[in-house]
C-alpha cells in the first residue's frame, strides 16, 4: 500500500456535526423559551465568521465560544447572559457524538492496516467528549486539536505536530482525509502530503487541487487499498 499513515479530520468526515450543532442549538434556546428558528440564520452567519477568525488565529477558542452568543443576543436586543448560554450549548454539544454512516466501520478497518490520527480545529473539551461518546476514542491514540497545540489548520505546524506524534517522517506515506477544502485540503497540500477530499455535495472547481475525491467516508477503502 502507498500510505502508512492516515490523518482524519473529525467533523463532517466522521462526525455528523450538522446534527450535533442543531441538537445543541435548539436545546439551548428552548431553555430560554425562545424559538430556535428565529435565530438560526443569524447565528450561522456570526459563527461562520468567528470560525474563520479562529482558523486565522485572530480569536481564541474561549472568545469564539462566548462571542457568537454575545453578538447574536446584541443583534436581537436580548438581555441574556452570553457566557451562560455558551456553557449550556457546549455542555449539550459535548454529548452529541453522532457518527456519519460507515464512519465506525471505516475507522476500524483502517486502524488494522495503518497508523491513524485525528486532526481537528474543534474546541478541545467538545471534541474529546464527543470522541468518547462516539465509540471512536479507542481507535485514535493520537488526537491533535488546534486549541491544544496552538496552531489551527491550515497552518503547517499542526500537520507537522501530527506527523511527529505518529512517528512518520516520510510525507509521501501520509494521506490527509478531510471535508473542508481550505483548511484540510489546501493546508495539507501546502504542507506536502496527499489529500482525500470528502465532498458529499459532489462537483469540484476546476482549479481545486487534491489527490483523491470521494463523496463519503465509505469510499476511503478504494482509495487506500
C-alpha positions in Angstrom: 0.0 0.0 0.0 1.2 3.5 -0.8 0.3 5.0 2.6 1.3 4.1 6.1 -0.3 6.9 8.0 -3.8 8.4 7.7 -4.8 11.7 9.2 -8.6 12.1 9.7 -10.5 15.3 10.1 -13.4 15.0 12.6 -16.5 16.9 11.7 -18.4 16.0 8.5 -15.9 13.3 7.8 -16.6 11.0 10.8 -19.0 13.1 13.0 -22.4 14.4 11.9 -21.7 17.9 13.2 -24.7 19.3 11.4 -27.0 17.1 13.6 -24.9 17.8 16.7 -24.9 21.5 16.3 -28.7 21.7 15.6 -29.4 19.5 18.6 -27.4 21.7 21.0 -28.6 24.9 19.4 -32.2 24.0 19.7 -31.9 22.7 23.2 -30.1 25.9 24.3 -32.7 28.3 23.0 -35.6 26.2 24.3 -34.2 26.7 27.8 -34.9 30.4 27.3 -38.4 29.6 25.9 -37.3 31.0 22.5 -37.9 29.6 19.1 -34.5 28.4 17.7 -35.7 29.1 14.1 -35.8 32.8 14.8 -32.1 32.9 15.5 -30.6 30.2 13.4 -29.6 32.1 10.3 -28.0 35.0 12.2 -26.1 32.5 14.5 -24.9 30.6 11.4 -23.5 33.8 9.9 -21.9 35.0 13.1 -20.5 31.6 13.9 -19.0 31.1 10.5 -17.3 34.4 10.6 -15.8 33.7 14.0 -14.6 30.3 13.0 -12.8 31.9 10.1 -11.1 34.3 12.5 -10.3 31.4 14.8 -8.6 29.5 11.9 -6.6 32.6 11.1 -5.5 32.9 14.8 -7.4 36.1 15.3 -9.6 34.9 18.1 -9.1 32.3 20.8 -11.4 29.3 21.4 -12.7 30.8 24.6 -13.5 34.1 22.8 -15.3 32.1 20.0 -17.5 30.2 22.5 -18.9 33.4 24.1 -18.7 36.0 21.3 -21.0 34.1 19.0 -23.8 34.3 21.6 -22.9 37.8 22.7 -23.1 39.1 19.2 -26.3 37.2 18.5 -28.0 38.5 21.6 -27.0 42.1 20.9 -28.3 41.8 17.3 -31.7 40.7 18.6 -31.6 43.1 21.6 -31.8 40.2 24.1 -30.6 40.8 27.6 -29.3 37.3 28.2 -26.0 36.1 29.7 -23.9 35.0 26.7 -21.4 33.1 28.9 -24.2 31.1 30.4 -25.7 30.3 27.0 -22.3 29.3 25.7 -21.8 26.9 28.6 -25.2 25.3 28.1 -24.5 24.9 24.4 -21.1 23.4 24.9 -22.3 21.0 27.6 -25.0 19.7 25.3 -22.8 19.6 22.2 -20.2 17.7 24.1 -22.6 14.8 24.5 -23.6 14.7 20.8 -21.1 12.1 19.4 -23.3 11.4 16.4 -21.4 9.5 13.7 -21.9 9.7 9.9 -22.9 6.4 8.2 -20.0 4.0 7.7 -17.6 6.1 9.9 -17.1 3.5 12.6 -16.6 0.7 10.1 -14.1 2.7 8.0 -12.0 3.8 11.1 -12.0 0.2 12.5 -10.9 -1.2 9.1 -8.2 1.5 8.7 -6.9 1.0 12.2 -5.8 -2.5 11.5 -3.8 -1.5 8.4 -2.5 2.0 9.0 -1.2 4.3 11.7 -4.1 6.7 12.1 -4.6 10.0 13.9 -7.3 12.6 14.3 -6.5 16.3 13.5 -9.2 18.8 14.1 -9.8 22.5 14.6 -12.7 21.9 17.0 -12.7 23.0 20.6 -10.8 20.6 22.8 -13.3 19.8 25.5 -16.1 19.3 22.9 -14.0 17.1 20.6 -12.6 14.9 23.3 -16.0 14.4 24.9 -17.7 13.7 21.6 -15.0 11.3 20.7 -15.6 9.4 23.9 -19.3 9.3 23.4 -19.0 8.1 19.8 -17.0 4.9 20.4 -14.1 6.1 18.2 -11.7 7.0 21.0 -10.0 3.6 21.3 -9.1 3.8 17.6 -7.3 7.1 17.9 -4.4 7.1 20.4 -3.2 10.3 18.8 -5.6 13.2 18.7 -4.3 16.6 17.6 -6.6 19.5 18.4 -5.8 23.0 17.3 -6.9 24.6 20.6 -4.4 22.4 22.5 -1.4 22.7 20.2 -1.9 26.4 19.4 -2.0 26.1 15.6 -5.2 25.7 13.6 -5.4 24.1 10.2 -4.3 25.1 7.6 -1.2 26.2 9.5 1.7 23.8 8.5 2.8 23.4 12.1 -0.4 21.5 13.1 0.3 19.0 10.3 3.9 18.8 11.4 2.8 18.1 15.0 0.5 15.3 13.8 3.3 13.7 11.8 5.7 13.9 14.8 3.0 12.4 17.1 2.5 9.4 14.7 6.2 9.0 14.1 6.0 9.4 10.3 8.8 11.3 8.6 8.2 10.4 5.0 5.5 12.8 3.8 4.8 10.7 0.7 3.4 8.0 3.0 0.8 10.2 4.6 -2.8 10.9 3.5 -5.0 13.7 4.9 -8.7 12.9 4.8 -10.9 16.0 5.2 -14.0 17.8 4.1 -13.0 21.5 4.3 -11.2 22.4 1.2 -9.4 25.4 2.6 -8.3 24.1 6.0 -7.9 20.4 5.3 -7.1 20.0 1.6 -5.2 23.2 0.8 -3.4 23.1 4.2 -2.2 19.5 3.8 -1.3 20.1 0.1 0.9 23.1 1.0 2.5 21.0 3.8 3.4 18.4 1.2 1.1 15.4 1.8 -1.5 13.8 -0.3 -5.2 14.5 0.3 -8.5 12.8 0.1 -11.3 15.4 -0.2 -14.6 14.1 1.3 -17.1 16.1 -0.6 -20.7 14.8 -0.4 -22.1 17.7 -2.5 -20.1 16.4 -5.5 -18.7 18.6 -8.2 -15.4 20.5 -7.9 -13.9 23.7 -9.0 -11.6 23.1 -12.0 -8.9 25.0 -10.0 -9.2 22.7 -7.0 -6.1 20.7 -6.2 -6.4 17.3 -4.4 -5.2 13.8 -4.7 -8.4 11.9 -4.4 -12.1 12.9 -4.2 -14.9 10.8 -2.5 -18.4 11.6 -1.6 -18.4 9.9 1.7 -16.1 8.0 4.1 -17.3 4.7 2.7 -15.3 5.5 -0.4 -12.0 5.6 1.5 -11.2 1.9 1.2 -10.9 2.0 -2.6 -8.5 4.9 -2.2 -6.1 3.4 0.2 -6.3 -0.3 -0.7 
